[in-house]
Every structure is written in structure tokens, then in C-alpha cells.
Amino acid sequence: MKKYLGVISFALIILVICFFAGTITQVIDPEVTTFRVLMICGIIISFSFSFLSEKRLWKKLALGFSIFVGLVYFMAVELMRIIFQGNGF
């Protein structure tokens, strides 16, 4: 099972990216709390799976994407929410 965690993590982070893109383009319209919970849980689970997987190409790819998506999410959503909290963001 441990050798497949990298592939599962990579697939999960791709799903998180698709969910983020679907929300940005308003294809799907979840509530704010639902969006934040799904994004944060997806990033954390993907990061955990990639960290626990065997050291191969999938681990490097999944770990890199997890960190990148986590940083982009934090800067694009959470940081802007903190800055523009009073303006209904």
C-alpha cells in the first residue's frame, strides 16, 4: 500500500486543483466554509500521503505539487481574506 500513496496523493492534489479551478470559474458554487474545508483537508491529506509514500518520482511530484498548491491557496484565498475581511471578501 505504501508504494501507491504517492500516486493517490498526486491524484488527490489534481482533484483539489480542479475543484479550485471550478470554483474560480464559477462552474460550481460551494459555500465559503465548504470551500475552505475541502481545500484545506485536500491539501493536508495529499501532503500527508506524499510524505508517507516511498521515495520515488511520485513522492517528489506529489510533495512538490502539494506544497505549491498549499502556498498558492494560502496566498490567494486566506491572505486576501485577512486583508479584505471588512469588504465582504
PDB file of N, CA, C and O in Angstrom, chain B, residues numbered from 101:
ATOM      1  N   MET B 101       0.824  -1.194   0.000  1.00  0.00           N
ATOM      2  CA  MET B 101       0.000   0.000   0.000  1.00  0.00           C
ATOM      3  C   MET B 101       0.865   1.255   0.000  1.00  0.00           C
ATOM      4  O   MET B 101       0.498   2.277  -0.580  1.00  0.00           O
ATOM      5  N   LYS B 102       2.015   1.164   0.656  1.00  0.00           N
ATOM      6  CA  LYS B 102       2.853   2.347   0.790  1.00  0.00           C
ATOM      7  C   LYS B 102       3.383   2.829  -0.562  1.00  0.00           C
ATOM      8  O   LYS B 102       3.621   4.024  -0.737  1.00  0.00           O
ATOM      9  N   LYS B 103       3.570   1.922  -1.515  1.00  0.00           N
ATOM     10  CA  LYS B 103       4.102   2.340  -2.807  1.00  0.00           C
ATOM     11  C   LYS B 103       3.057   3.060  -3.655  1.00  0.00           C
ATOM     12  O   LYS B 103       3.418   3.738  -4.617  1.00  0.00           O
ATOM     13  N   TYR B 104       1.768   2.931  -3.321  1.00  0.00           N
ATOM     14  CA  TYR B 104       0.717   3.608  -4.073  1.00  0.00           C
ATOM     15  C   TYR B 104       0.305   4.945  -3.466  1.00  0.00           C
ATOM     16  O   TYR B 104      -0.484   5.672  -4.070  1.00  0.00           O
ATOM     17  N   LEU B 105       0.820   5.283  -2.288  1.00  0.00           N
ATOM     18  CA  LEU B 105       0.439   6.535  -1.643  1.00  0.00           C
ATOM     19  C   LEU B 105       0.861   7.756  -2.459  1.00  0.00           C
ATOM     20  O   LEU B 105       0.158   8.766  -2.449  1.00  0.00           O
ATOM     21  N   GLY B 106       1.970   7.688  -3.152  1.00  0.00           N
ATOM     22  CA  GLY B 106       2.410   8.802  -3.982  1.00  0.00           C
ATOM     23  C   GLY B 106       1.462   9.055  -5.144  1.00  0.00           C
ATOM     24  O   GLY B 106       1.162  10.203  -5.471  1.00  0.00           O
ATOM     25  N   VAL B 107       0.994   7.985  -5.764  1.00  0.00           N
ATOM     26  CA  VAL B 107       0.043   8.111  -6.879  1.00  0.00           C
ATOM     27  C   VAL B 107      -1.302   8.634  -6.373  1.00  0.00           C
ATOM     28  O   VAL B 107      -1.916   9.494  -7.004  1.00  0.00           O
ATOM     29  N   ILE B 108      -1.756   8.110  -5.233  1.00  0.00           N
ATOM     30  CA  ILE B 108      -3.014   8.579  -4.641  1.00  0.00           C
ATOM     31  C   ILE B 108      -2.898  10.052  -4.266  1.00  0.00           C
ATOM     32  O   ILE B 108      -3.827  10.827  -4.494  1.00  0.00           O
ATOM     33  N   SER B 109      -1.780  10.433  -3.702  1.00  0.00           N
ATOM     34  CA  SER B 109      -1.563  11.823  -3.321  1.00  0.00           C
ATOM     35  C   SER B 109      -1.558  12.738  -4.539  1.00  0.00           C
ATOM     36  O   SER B 109      -2.136  13.825  -4.508  1.00  0.00           O
ATOM     37  N   PHE B 110      -0.909  12.299  -5.606  1.00  0.00           N
ATOM     38  CA  PHE B 110      -0.873  13.092  -6.836  1.00  0.00           C
ATOM     39  C   PHE B 110      -2.273  13.243  -7.427  1.00  0.00           C
ATOM     40  O   PHE B 110      -2.649  14.329  -7.869  1.00  0.00           O
ATOM     41  N   ALA B 111      -3.038  12.166  -7.434  1.00  0.00           N
ATOM     42  CA  ALA B 111      -4.412  12.225  -7.950  1.00  0.00           C
ATOM     43  C   ALA B 111      -5.281  13.145  -7.093  1.00  0.00           C
ATOM     44  O   ALA B 111      -6.110  13.890  -7.616  1.00  0.00           O
ATOM     45  N   LEU B 112      -5.087  13.088  -5.782  1.00  0.00           N
ATOM     46  CA  LEU B 112      -5.860  13.937  -4.875  1.00  0.00           C
ATOM     47  C   LEU B 112      -5.533  15.410  -5.069  1.00  0.00           C
ATOM     48  O   LEU B 112      -6.433  16.249  -5.041  1.00  0.00           O
ATOM     49  N   ILE B 113      -4.272  15.733  -5.263  1.00  0.00           N
ATOM     50  CA  ILE B 113      -3.904  17.138  -5.445  1.00  0.00           C
ATOM     51  C   ILE B 113      -4.404  17.645  -6.793  1.00  0.00           C
ATOM     52  O   ILE B 113      -4.725  18.827  -6.922  1.00  0.00           O
ATOM     53  N   ILE B 114      -4.477  16.771  -7.804  1.00  0.00           N
ATOM     54  CA  ILE B 114      -5.068  17.165  -9.085  1.00  0.00           C
ATOM     55  C   ILE B 114      -6.558  17.451  -8.900  1.00  0.00           C
ATOM     56  O   ILE B 114      -7.074  18.405  -9.482  1.00  0.00           O
ATOM     57  N   LEU B 115      -7.255  16.645  -8.105  1.00  0.00           N
ATOM     58  CA  LEU B 115      -8.660  16.903  -7.810  1.00  0.00           C
ATOM     59  C   LEU B 115      -8.853  18.217  -7.055  1.00  0.00           C
ATOM     60  O   LEU B 115      -9.816  18.943  -7.302  1.00  0.00           O
ATOM     61  N   VAL B 116      -7.944  18.518  -6.143  1.00  0.00           N
ATOM     62  CA  VAL B 116      -8.008  19.794  -5.416  1.00  0.00           C
ATOM     63  C   VAL B 116      -7.813  20.959  -6.385  1.00  0.00           C
ATOM     64  O   VAL B 116      -8.507  21.971  -6.288  1.00  0.00           O
ATOM     65  N   ILE B 117      -6.872  20.819  -7.317  1.00  0.00           N
ATOM     66  CA  ILE B 117      -6.654  21.866  -8.319  1.00  0.00           C
ATOM     67  C   ILE B 117      -7.895  22.034  -9.190  1.00  0.00           C
ATOM     68  O   ILE B 117      -8.288  23.161  -9.491  1.00  0.00           O
ATOM     69  N   CYS B 118      -8.512  20.935  -9.597  1.00  0.00           N
ATOM     70  CA  CYS B 118      -9.732  21.013 -10.414  1.00  0.00           C
ATOM     71  C   CYS B 118     -10.876  21.650  -9.632  1.00  0.00           C
ATOM     72  O   CYS B 118     -11.647  22.426 -10.195  1.00  0.00           O
ATOM     73  N   PHE B 119     -10.997  21.334  -8.343  1.00  0.00           N
ATOM     74  CA  PHE B 119     -12.023  21.943  -7.501  1.00  0.00           C
ATOM     75  C   PHE B 119     -11.788  23.446  -7.385  1.00  0.00           C
ATOM     76  O   PHE B 119     -12.733  24.230  -7.475  1.00  0.00           O
ATOM     77  N   PHE B 120     -10.547  23.848  -7.188  1.00  0.00           N
ATOM     78  CA  PHE B 120     -10.194  25.269  -7.088  1.00  0.00           C
ATOM     79  C   PHE B 120     -10.510  25.981  -8.403  1.00  0.00           C
ATOM     80  O   PHE B 120     -11.086  27.069  -8.397  1.00  0.00           O
ATOM     81  N   ALA B 121     -10.137  25.373  -9.523  1.00  0.00           N
ATOM     82  CA  ALA B 121     -10.412  25.974 -10.831  1.00  0.00           C
ATOM     83  C   ALA B 121     -11.909  26.041 -11.105  1.00  0.00           C
ATOM     84  O   ALA B 121     -12.391  27.026 -11.664  1.00  0.00           O
ATOM     85  N   GLY B 122     -12.641  25.017 -10.723  1.00  0.00           N
ATOM     86  CA  GLY B 122     -14.090  25.024 -10.906  1.00  0.00           C
ATOM     87  C   GLY B 122     -14.775  26.095 -10.078  1.00  0.00           C
ATOM     88  O   GLY B 122     -15.770  26.681 -10.505  1.00  0.00           O
ATOM     89  N   THR B 123     -14.242  26.346  -8.901  1.00  0.00           N
ATOM     90  CA  THR B 123     -14.806  27.386  -8.051  1.00  0.00           C
ATOM     91  C   THR B 123     -14.459  28.780  -8.578  1.00  0.00           C
ATOM     92  O   THR B 123     -15.299  29.680  -8.560  1.00  0.00           O
ATOM     93  N   ILE B 124     -13.231  28.954  -9.042  1.00  0.00           N
ATOM     94  CA  ILE B 124     -12.806  30.253  -9.578  1.00  0.00           C
ATOM     95  C   ILE B 124     -13.619  30.614 -10.813  1.00  0.00           C
ATOM     96  O   ILE B 124     -14.030  31.764 -10.965  1.00  0.00           O
ATOM     97  N   THR B 125     -13.855  29.659 -11.690  1.00  0.00           N
ATOM     98  CA  THR B 125     -14.609  29.924 -12.921  1.00  0.00           C
ATOM     99  C   THR B 125     -16.117  29.838 -12.705  1.00  0.00           C
ATOM    100  O   THR B 125     -16.881  29.974 -13.660  1.00  0.00           O
ATOM    101  N   GLN B 126     -16.552  29.619 -11.489  1.00  0.00           N
ATOM    102  CA  GLN B 126     -17.954  29.548 -11.076  1.00  0.00           C
ATOM    103  C   GLN B 126     -18.730  28.435 -11.775  1.00  0.00           C
ATOM    104  O   GLN B 126     -19.936  28.558 -11.990  1.00  0.00           O
ATOM    105  N   VAL B 127     -18.044  27.350 -12.131  1.00  0.00           N
ATOM    106  CA  VAL B 127     -18.722  26.158 -12.634  1.00  0.00           C
ATOM    107  C   VAL B 127     -19.479  25.503 -11.483  1.00  0.00           C
ATOM    108  O   VAL B 127     -20.608  25.040 -11.651  1.00  0.00           O
ATOM    109  N   ILE B 128     -18.846  25.470 -10.321  1.00  0.00           N
ATOM    110  CA  ILE B 128     -19.512  25.034  -9.099  1.00  0.00           C
ATOM    111  C   ILE B 128     -19.496  26.212  -8.133  1.00  0.00           C
ATOM    112  O   ILE B 128     -18.601  27.056  -8.186  1.00  0.00           O
ATOM    113  N   ASP B 129     -20.483  26.263  -7.259  1.00  0.00           N
ATOM    114  CA  ASP B 129     -20.595  27.412  -6.358  1.00  0.00           C
ATOM    115  C   ASP B 129     -20.839  26.938  -4.925  1.00  0.00           C
ATOM    116  O   ASP B 129     -21.965  27.009  -4.432  1.00  0.00           O
ATOM    117  N   PRO B 130     -19.787  26.452  -4.253  1.00  0.00           N
ATOM    118  CA  PRO B 130     -19.976  25.998  -2.871  1.00  0.00           C
ATOM    119  C   PRO B 130     -19.996  27.196  -1.909  1.00  0.00           C
ATOM    120  O   PRO B 130     -19.576  28.299  -2.259  1.00  0.00           O
ATOM    121  N   GLU B 131     -20.479  26.956  -0.726  1.00  0.00           N
ATOM    122  CA  GLU B 131     -20.418  27.972   0.317  1.00  0.00           C
ATOM    123  C   GLU B 131     -18.962  28.197   0.702  1.00  0.00           C
ATOM    124  O   GLU B 131     -18.099  27.366   0.418  1.00  0.00           O
ATOM    125  N   VAL B 132     -18.702  29.312   1.342  1.00  0.00           N
ATOM    126  CA  VAL B 132     -17.324  29.668   1.703  1.00  0.00           C
ATOM    127  C   VAL B 132     -16.728  28.650   2.666  1.00  0.00           C
ATOM    128  O   VAL B 132     -15.586  28.227   2.492  1.00  0.00           O
ATOM    129  N   THR B 133     -17.483  28.260   3.665  1.00  0.00           N
ATOM    130  CA  THR B 133     -16.978  27.299   4.650  1.00  0.00           C
ATOM    131  C   THR B 133     -16.700  25.948   3.996  1.00  0.00           C
ATOM    132  O   THR B 133     -15.680  25.320   4.279  1.00  0.00           O
ATOM    133  N   THR B 134     -17.587  25.505   3.136  1.00  0.00           N
ATOM    134  CA  THR B 134     -17.391  24.240   2.435  1.00  0.00           C
ATOM    135  C   THR B 134     -16.141  24.295   1.568  1.00  0.00           C
ATOM    136  O   THR B 134     -15.352  23.350   1.548  1.00  0.00           O
ATOM    137  N   PHE B 135     -15.963  25.396   0.857  1.00  0.00           N
ATOM    138  CA  PHE B 135     -14.778  25.571   0.016  1.00  0.00           C
ATOM    139  C   PHE B 135     -13.502  25.507   0.839  1.00  0.00           C
ATOM    140  O   PHE B 135     -12.564  24.796   0.479  1.00  0.00           O
ATOM    141  N   ARG B 136     -13.463  26.242   1.934  1.00  0.00           N
ATOM    142  CA  ARG B 136     -12.253  26.273   2.767  1.00  0.00           C
ATOM    143  C   ARG B 136     -11.951  24.908   3.377  1.00  0.00           C
ATOM    144  O   ARG B 136     -10.798  24.479   3.398  1.00  0.00           O
ATOM    145  N   VAL B 137     -12.988  24.223   3.876  1.00  0.00           N
ATOM    146  CA  VAL B 137     -12.784  22.910   4.498  1.00  0.00           C
ATOM    147  C   VAL B 137     -12.276  21.903   3.474  1.00  0.00           C
ATOM    148  O   VAL B 137     -11.330  21.166   3.754  1.00  0.00           O
ATOM    149  N   LEU B 138     -12.891  21.858   2.288  1.00  0.00           N
ATOM    150  CA  LEU B 138     -12.459  20.902   1.270  1.00  0.00           C
ATOM    151  C   LEU B 138     -11.053  21.193   0.774  1.00  0.00           C
ATOM    152  O   LEU B 138     -10.273  20.266   0.558  1.00  0.00           O
ATOM    153  N   MET B 139     -10.720  22.453   0.590  1.00  0.00           N
ATOM    154  CA  MET B 139      -9.375  22.803   0.128  1.00  0.00           C
ATOM    155  C   MET B 139      -8.323  22.455   1.181  1.00  0.00           C
ATOM    156  O   MET B 139      -7.313  21.825   0.867  1.00  0.00           O
ATOM    157  N   ILE B 140      -8.556  22.856   2.403  1.00  0.00           N
ATOM    158  CA  ILE B 140      -7.564  22.608   3.463  1.00  0.00           C
ATOM    159  C   ILE B 140      -7.407  21.108   3.723  1.00  0.00           C
ATOM    160  O   ILE B 140      -6.285  20.618   3.846  1.00  0.00           O
ATOM    161  N   CYS B 141      -8.522  20.377   3.807  1.00  0.00           N
ATOM    162  CA  CYS B 141      -8.437  18.929   4.040  1.00  0.00           C
ATOM    163  C   CYS B 141      -7.759  18.220   2.871  1.00  0.00           C
ATOM    164  O   CYS B 141      -6.942  17.324   3.083  1.00  0.00           O
ATOM    165  N   GLY B 142      -8.089  18.609   1.649  1.00  0.00           N
ATOM    166  CA  GLY B 142      -7.456  18.000   0.484  1.00  0.00           C
ATOM    167  C   GLY B 142      -5.961  18.232   0.445  1.00  0.00           C
ATOM    168  O   GLY B 142      -5.195  17.320   0.133  1.00  0.00           O
ATOM    169  N   ILE B 143      -5.542  19.448   0.759  1.00  0.00           N
ATOM    170  CA  ILE B 143      -4.110  19.759   0.763  1.00  0.00           C
ATOM    171  C   ILE B 143      -3.389  19.003   1.877  1.00  0.00           C
ATOM    172  O   ILE B 143      -2.303  18.466   1.656  1.00  0.00           O
ATOM    173  N   ILE B 144      -3.974  18.955   3.057  1.00  0.00           N
ATOM    174  CA  ILE B 144      -3.339  18.263   4.191  1.00  0.00           C
ATOM    175  C   ILE B 144      -3.260  16.757   3.940  1.00  0.00           C
ATOM    176  O   ILE B 144      -2.221  16.148   4.194  1.00  0.00           O
ATOM    177  N   ILE B 145      -4.333  16.154   3.449  1.00  0.00           N
ATOM    178  CA  ILE B 145      -4.330  14.710   3.183  1.00  0.00           C
ATOM    179  C   ILE B 145      -3.339  14.369   2.073  1.00  0.00           C
ATOM    180  O   ILE B 145      -2.611  13.381   2.166  1.00  0.00           O
ATOM    181  N   SER B 146      -3.315  15.192   1.021  1.00  0.00           N
ATOM    182  CA  SER B 146      -2.376  14.951  -0.070  1.00  0.00           C
ATOM    183  C   SER B 146      -0.934  15.090   0.403  1.00  0.00           C
ATOM    184  O   SER B 146      -0.076  14.289   0.033  1.00  0.00           O
ATOM    185  N   PHE B 147      -0.669  16.098   1.213  1.00  0.00           N
ATOM    186  CA  PHE B 147       0.684  16.282   1.750  1.00  0.00           C
ATOM    187  C   PHE B 147       1.074  15.099   2.637  1.00  0.00           C
ATOM    188  O   PHE B 147       2.203  14.614   2.565  1.00  0.00           O
ATOM    189  N   SER B 148       0.150  14.638   3.464  1.00  0.00           N
ATOM    190  CA  SER B 148       0.439  13.506   4.355  1.00  0.00           C
ATOM    191  C   SER B 148       0.726  12.234   3.567  1.00  0.00           C
ATOM    192  O   SER B 148       1.684  11.519   3.859  1.00  0.00           O
ATOM    193  N   PHE B 149      -0.117  11.950   2.555  1.00  0.00           N
ATOM    194  CA  PHE B 149       0.100  10.760   1.740  1.00  0.00           C
ATOM    195  C   PHE B 149       1.432  10.833   1.001  1.00  0.00           C
ATOM    196  O   PHE B 149       2.152   9.838   0.920  1.00  0.00           O
ATOM    197  N   SER B 150       1.760  12.000   0.466  1.00  0.00           N
ATOM    198  CA  SER B 150       3.014  12.107  -0.276  1.00  0.00           C
ATOM    199  C   SER B 150       4.217  12.004   0.656  1.00  0.00           C
ATOM    200  O   SER B 150       5.261  11.480   0.269  1.00  0.00           O
ATOM    201  N   PHE B 151       4.074  12.497   1.871  1.00  0.00           N
ATOM    202  CA  PHE B 151       5.171  12.408   2.840  1.00  0.00           C
ATOM    203  C   PHE B 151       5.392  10.971   3.287  1.00  0.00           C
ATOM    204  O   PHE B 151       6.526  10.578   3.562  1.00  0.00           O
ATOM    205  N   LEU B 152       4.321  10.179   3.363  1.00  0.00           N
ATOM    206  CA  LEU B 152       4.424   8.796   3.825  1.00  0.00           C
ATOM    207  C   LEU B 152       4.756   7.805   2.718  1.00  0.00           C
ATOM    208  O   LEU B 152       5.039   6.643   3.008  1.00  0.00           O
ATOM    209  N   SER B 153       4.728   8.227   1.467  1.00  0.00           N
ATOM    210  CA  SER B 153       4.971   7.296   0.363  1.00  0.00           C
ATOM    211  C   SER B 153       6.457   6.981   0.213  1.00  0.00           C
ATOM    212  O   SER B 153       7.316   7.616   0.824  1.00  0.00           O
ATOM    213  N   GLU B 154       6.727   5.976  -0.623  1.00  0.00           N
ATOM    214  CA  GLU B 154       8.118   5.593  -0.875  1.00  0.00           C
ATOM    215  C   GLU B 154       8.837   6.689  -1.653  1.00  0.00           C
ATOM    216  O   GLU B 154       8.216   7.495  -2.345  1.00  0.00           O
ATOM    217  N   LYS B 155      10.151   6.697  -1.524  1.00  0.00           N
ATOM    218  CA  LYS B 155      10.946   7.712  -2.205  1.00  0.00           C
ATOM    219  C   LYS B 155      11.117   7.341  -3.668  1.00  0.00           C
ATOM    220  O   LYS B 155      12.007   6.573  -4.032  1.00  0.00           O
ATOM    221  N   ARG B 156      10.257   7.895  -4.489  1.00  0.00           N
ATOM    222  CA  ARG B 156      10.311   7.700  -5.926  1.00  0.00           C
ATOM    223  C   ARG B 156       9.885   8.987  -6.603  1.00  0.00           C
ATOM    224  O   ARG B 156       9.752  10.032  -5.966  1.00  0.00           O
ATOM    225  N   LEU B 157       9.674   8.888  -7.905  1.00  0.00           N
ATOM    226  CA  LEU B 157       9.245  10.046  -8.681  1.00  0.00           C
ATOM    227  C   LEU B 157       7.892  10.561  -8.208  1.00  0.00           C
ATOM    228  O   LEU B 157       7.687  11.773  -8.141  1.00  0.00           O
ATOM    229  N   TRP B 158       6.956   9.657  -7.875  1.00  0.00           N
ATOM    230  CA  TRP B 158       5.625  10.080  -7.463  1.00  0.00           C
ATOM    231  C   TRP B 158       5.666  10.864  -6.163  1.00  0.00           C
ATOM    232  O   TRP B 158       4.890  11.800  -5.974  1.00  0.00           O
ATOM    233  N   LYS B 159       6.572  10.483  -5.263  1.00  0.00           N
ATOM    234  CA  LYS B 159       6.679  11.212  -3.996  1.00  0.00           C
ATOM    235  C   LYS B 159       7.158  12.629  -4.259  1.00  0.00           C
ATOM    236  O   LYS B 159       6.609  13.582  -3.707  1.00  0.00           O
ATOM    237  N   LYS B 160       8.177  12.777  -5.100  1.00  0.00           N
ATOM    238  CA  LYS B 160       8.701  14.108  -5.390  1.00  0.00           C
ATOM    239  C   LYS B 160       7.658  14.974  -6.077  1.00  0.00           C
ATOM    240  O   LYS B 160       7.488  16.144  -5.737  1.00  0.00           O
ATOM    241  N   LEU B 161       6.959  14.388  -7.051  1.00  0.00           N
ATOM    242  CA  LEU B 161       5.938  15.127  -7.783  1.00  0.00           C
ATOM    243  C   LEU B 161       4.789  15.531  -6.866  1.00  0.00           C
ATOM    244  O   LEU B 161       4.380  16.692  -6.853  1.00  0.00           O
ATOM    245  N   ALA B 162       4.276  14.584  -6.107  1.00  0.00           N
ATOM    246  CA  ALA B 162       3.131  14.860  -5.237  1.00  0.00           C
ATOM    247  C   ALA B 162       3.496  15.832  -4.123  1.00  0.00           C
ATOM    248  O   ALA B 162       2.707  16.716  -3.788  1.00  0.00           O
ATOM    249  N   LEU B 163       4.673  15.677  -3.551  1.00  0.00           N
ATOM    250  CA  LEU B 163       5.100  16.573  -2.480  1.00  0.00           C
ATOM    251  C   LEU B 163       5.289  17.992  -3.011  1.00  0.00           C
ATOM    252  O   LEU B 163       4.890  18.959  -2.363  1.00  0.00           O
ATOM    253  N   GLY B 164       5.890  18.111  -4.177  1.00  0.00           N
ATOM    254  CA  GLY B 164       6.081  19.428  -4.780  1.00  0.00           C
ATOM    255  C   GLY B 164       4.767  20.109  -5.113  1.00  0.00           C
ATOM    256  O   GLY B 164       4.587  21.293  -4.829  1.00  0.00           O
ATOM    257  N   PHE B 165       3.838  19.357  -5.722  1.00  0.00           N
ATOM    258  CA  PHE B 165       2.528  19.926  -6.043  1.00  0.00           C
ATOM    259  C   PHE B 165       1.744  20.276  -4.788  1.00  0.00           C
ATOM    260  O   PHE B 165       1.063  21.300  -4.754  1.00  0.00           O
ATOM    261  N   SER B 166       1.828  19.447  -3.758  1.00  0.00           N
ATOM    262  CA  SER B 166       1.109  19.728  -2.514  1.00  0.00           C
ATOM    263  C   SER B 166       1.600  21.017  -1.874  1.00  0.00           C
ATOM    264  O   SER B 166       0.801  21.843  -1.434  1.00  0.00           O
ATOM    265  N   ILE B 167       2.896  21.183  -1.824  1.00  0.00           N
ATOM    266  CA  ILE B 167       3.452  22.406  -1.242  1.00  0.00           C
ATOM    267  C   ILE B 167       3.093  23.613  -2.093  1.00  0.00           C
ATOM    268  O   ILE B 167       2.724  24.658  -1.558  1.00  0.00           O
ATOM    269  N   PHE B 168       3.198  23.485  -3.421  1.00  0.00           N
ATOM    270  CA  PHE B 168       2.871  24.592  -4.321  1.00  0.00           C
ATOM    271  C   PHE B 168       1.403  24.998  -4.206  1.00  0.00           C
ATOM    272  O   PHE B 168       1.092  26.182  -4.086  1.00  0.00           O
ATOM    273  N   VAL B 169       0.502  24.014  -4.243  1.00  0.00           N
ATOM    274  CA  VAL B 169      -0.930  24.317  -4.152  1.00  0.00           C
ATOM    275  C   VAL B 169      -1.268  24.891  -2.777  1.00  0.00           C
ATOM    276  O   VAL B 169      -2.101  25.791  -2.672  1.00  0.00           O
ATOM    277  N   GLY B 170      -0.637  24.384  -1.735  1.00  0.00           N
ATOM    278  CA  GLY B 170      -0.858  24.928  -0.393  1.00  0.00           C
ATOM    279  C   GLY B 170      -0.433  26.384  -0.293  1.00  0.00           C
ATOM    280  O   GLY B 170      -1.146  27.198   0.294  1.00  0.00           O
ATOM    281  N   LEU B 171       0.706  26.718  -0.853  1.00  0.00           N
ATOM    282  CA  LEU B 171       1.164  28.115  -0.830  1.00  0.00           C
ATOM    283  C   LEU B 171       0.270  29.020  -1.667  1.00  0.00           C
ATOM    284  O   LEU B 171      -0.074  30.123  -1.243  1.00  0.00           O
ATOM    285  N   VAL B 172      -0.104  28.555  -2.856  1.00  0.00           N
ATOM    286  CA  VAL B 172      -0.986  29.355  -3.715  1.00  0.00           C
ATOM    287  C   VAL B 172      -2.337  29.553  -3.037  1.00  0.00           C
ATOM    288  O   VAL B 172      -2.890  30.653  -3.060  1.00  0.00           O
ATOM    289  N   TYR B 173      -2.866  28.498  -2.437  1.00  0.00           N
ATOM    290  CA  TYR B 173      -4.143  28.622  -1.726  1.00  0.00           C
ATOM    291  C   TYR B 173      -4.028  29.627  -0.592  1.00  0.00           C
ATOM    292  O   TYR B 173      -4.894  30.488  -0.432  1.00  0.00           O
ATOM    293  N   PHE B 174      -2.963  29.523   0.194  1.00  0.00           N
ATOM    294  CA  PHE B 174      -2.807  30.433   1.323  1.00  0.00           C
ATOM    295  C   PHE B 174      -2.707  31.881   0.860  1.00  0.00           C
ATOM    296  O   PHE B 174      -3.334  32.767   1.441  1.00  0.00           O
ATOM    297  N   MET B 175      -1.915  32.122  -0.192  1.00  0.00           N
ATOM    298  CA  MET B 175      -1.754  33.498  -0.670  1.00  0.00           C
ATOM    299  C   MET B 175      -3.014  34.012  -1.374  1.00  0.00           C
ATOM    300  O   MET B 175      -3.405  35.162  -1.175  1.00  0.00           O
ATOM    301  N   ALA B 176      -3.647  33.177  -2.188  1.00  0.00           N
ATOM    302  CA  ALA B 176      -4.774  33.640  -2.996  1.00  0.00           C
ATOM    303  C   ALA B 176      -6.069  33.737  -2.203  1.00  0.00           C
ATOM    304  O   ALA B 176      -6.906  34.588  -2.503  1.00  0.00           O
ATOM    305  N   VAL B 177      -6.252  32.899  -1.214  1.00  0.00           N
ATOM    306  CA  VAL B 177      -7.538  32.874  -0.517  1.00  0.00           C
ATOM    307  C   VAL B 177      -7.417  33.389   0.913  1.00  0.00           C
ATOM    308  O   VAL B 177      -8.058  34.375   1.274  1.00  0.00           O
ATOM    309  N   GLU B 178      -6.611  32.737   1.714  1.00  0.00           N
ATOM    310  CA  GLU B 178      -6.569  33.081   3.133  1.00  0.00           C
ATOM    311  C   GLU B 178      -5.952  34.453   3.387  1.00  0.00           C
ATOM    312  O   GLU B 178      -6.463  35.217   4.205  1.00  0.00           O
ATOM    313  N   LEU B 179      -4.869  34.771   2.700  1.00  0.00           N
ATOM    314  CA  LEU B 179      -4.224  36.067   2.906  1.00  0.00           C
ATOM    315  C   LEU B 179      -5.122  37.204   2.426  1.00  0.00           C
ATOM    316  O   LEU B 179      -5.215  38.243   3.080  1.00  0.00           O
ATOM    317  N   MET B 180      -5.783  37.008   1.283  1.00  0.00           N
ATOM    318  CA  MET B 180      -6.704  38.039   0.789  1.00  0.00           C
ATOM    319  C   MET B 180      -7.932  38.167   1.684  1.00  0.00           C
ATOM    320  O   MET B 180      -8.483  39.259   1.827  1.00  0.00           O
ATOM    321  N   ARG B 181      -8.362  37.069   2.284  1.00  0.00           N
ATOM    322  CA  ARG B 181      -9.489  37.132   3.218  1.00  0.00           C
ATOM    323  C   ARG B 181      -9.122  37.945   4.447  1.00  0.00           C
ATOM    324  O   ARG B 181      -9.940  38.713   4.953  1.00  0.00           O
ATOM    325  N   ILE B 182      -7.901  37.782   4.927  1.00  0.00           N
ATOM    326  CA  ILE B 182      -7.445  38.545   6.092  1.00  0.00           C
ATOM    327  C   ILE B 182      -7.320  40.029   5.745  1.00  0.00           C
ATOM    328  O   ILE B 182      -7.729  40.884   6.530  1.00  0.00           O
ATOM    329  N   ILE B 183      -6.761  40.337   4.582  1.00  0.00           N
ATOM    330  CA  ILE B 183      -6.553  41.732   4.196  1.00  0.00           C
ATOM    331  C   ILE B 183      -7.881  42.450   3.922  1.00  0.00           C
ATOM    332  O   ILE B 183      -8.086  43.579   4.368  1.00  0.00           O
ATOM    333  N   PHE B 184      -8.779  41.784   3.182  1.00  0.00           N
ATOM    334  CA  PHE B 184     -10.027  42.419   2.769  1.00  0.00           C
ATOM    335  C   PHE B 184     -11.242  41.919   3.527  1.00  0.00           C
ATOM    336  O   PHE B 184     -12.336  41.849   2.967  1.00  0.00           O
ATOM    337  N   GLN B 185     -11.064  41.569   4.799  1.00  0.00           N
ATOM    338  CA  GLN B 185     -12.135  40.950   5.563  1.00  0.00           C
ATOM    339  C   GLN B 185     -13.336  41.882   5.716  1.00  0.00           C
ATOM    340  O   GLN B 185     -14.472  41.407   5.703  1.00  0.00           O
ATOM    341  N   GLY B 186     -13.134  43.143   5.856  1.00  0.00           N
ATOM    342  CA  GLY B 186     -14.237  44.072   6.044  1.00  0.00           C
ATOM    343  C   GLY B 186     -15.002  44.393   4.782  1.00  0.00           C
ATOM    344  O   GLY B 186     -16.069  45.004   4.856  1.00  0.00           O
ATOM    345  N   ASN B 187     -14.487  43.997   3.607  1.00  0.00           N
ATOM    346  CA  ASN B 187     -15.131  44.342   2.356  1.00  0.00           C
ATOM    347  C   ASN B 187     -15.956  43.210   1.766  1.00  0.00           C
ATOM    348  O   ASN B 187     -16.246  43.228   0.570  1.00  0.00           O
ATOM    349  N   GLY B 188     -16.336  42.239   2.561  1.00  0.00           N
ATOM    350  CA  GLY B 188     -17.197  41.151   2.117  1.00  0.00           C
ATOM    351  C   GLY B 188     -16.459  40.117   1.277  1.00  0.00           C
ATOM    352  O   GLY B 188     -17.082  39.425   0.472  1.00  0.00           O
ATOM    353  N   PHE B 189     -15.169  40.000   1.444  1.00  0.00           N
ATOM    354  CA  PHE B 189     -14.395  39.031   0.657  1.00  0.00           C
ATOM    355  C   PHE B 189     -14.472  37.673   1.309  1.00  0.00           C
ATOM    356  O   PHE B 189     -13.889  36.713   0.807  1.00  0.00           O
TER     357      PHE B 189
END
